[in-house]
Amino acid sequence: MAQRNGDVDAARRARARKGLLVYFAVLVPLSAAVEGAMLSTGRPIGESTLLVFLLMWSPAVASAVARLVLREGIRDVSFRVGGRTGLAALGLAWVYPLPVALVAYGAAWGSGLAAFRLPSELAGLPLGSPFLALVLTMATLGTLLSCLSAAGEEIGWRGYMLTRLVEAGVPQPALLSGVLWAAWHLPLILSGQYAAGPKPQLSAAAFVGTVVAIAWVMARLRLESGSVWPAVLLHGSWNAVVHGAFDASTAEPGIWVGEGGLLVLLVNGALALLVVRGRWPFRRSPAEAPFGGHGTGAA
């Protein structure tokens, strides 16, 4: 029996590694083509909406090709919520960006490290209430809209790559998933077109730390719930709340706030450590019995 189980595990590892090879064989050139087109414009990525959407859906495309090549199907993505565990994960995913933004941006605004400035569309309204309305709008409608593009990344990153890293026996799969996810963004940061601030190299380093911390949180929510939706919702909520509300209300993000900001790095890192501590199971889908376990992302 032990020999048979060992053979099954070896076959699963080999299949996962093949899947990762196909996934990256598609993702790298596809992403390079889209990012190359964005880099050639020299403009902030916010002015290349279609290219941003295509880039964010490239991980999903790569995962779909890998599934087709290996005839894996889509069952383990998984698109089910997962009962109480899944609902709790969705709740945490939705609210997670708000305390990070409130503390980091609040500290920057209050100390003068960054200047609070309402978007021009809201500048004529009484101070305070327009910002609250903006945050609430971004946390609800903005998040739902942001999830349309975030789903493309998460179907690939957490719906495929993360689970294959675990099954392949890669050490620290949650950590590696974050590093790979961060590296995917770096050309656009170093070019000054995305989350760059006045010092792109410093912003890039801080961005890597921030993204790795978020990826660890996403990994726990995805693996513990067996559902990809918490990762999608966290990604969508982060983009809507942090970018759409707090970045939009900052005169110049500088080196302290924004995704490449030092205060965001520190606050997000501290909160992420609270969320990921302890041991947590790995489920491909909500109905499946745990397959292995993780402590701070270790296989």
Buried (B, 14 or more C-beta within 10 A) or exposed (E): EEEEEEEEEEEBBEBBBBBBEBBBBBBEEBBEEBBEBBBEEEEEBEEBEEBBEBBBBBBBBBBBBBBEBBEBEEEBBBBBBBEEBBBBBBEBBBEBBBEBBBBBBBBBBEEEBBEBEBEEEBEEEEEEEBBEEBBEBBBEEBBEBBBEBBBBBBBBBBBBBBBBBBBBBBEBBBBBBBBBBBEBBBBBBBBBBBBBBEEBEBBBBBBBBBBBBBBBBBBBBBBBBBBBBBBBBBBBBBBBBBBBBBBBBBEEBBBBBBBBBBBBBBBBBEBBEEBBEEEBBBBBBBEBEBBEEBEBBEB
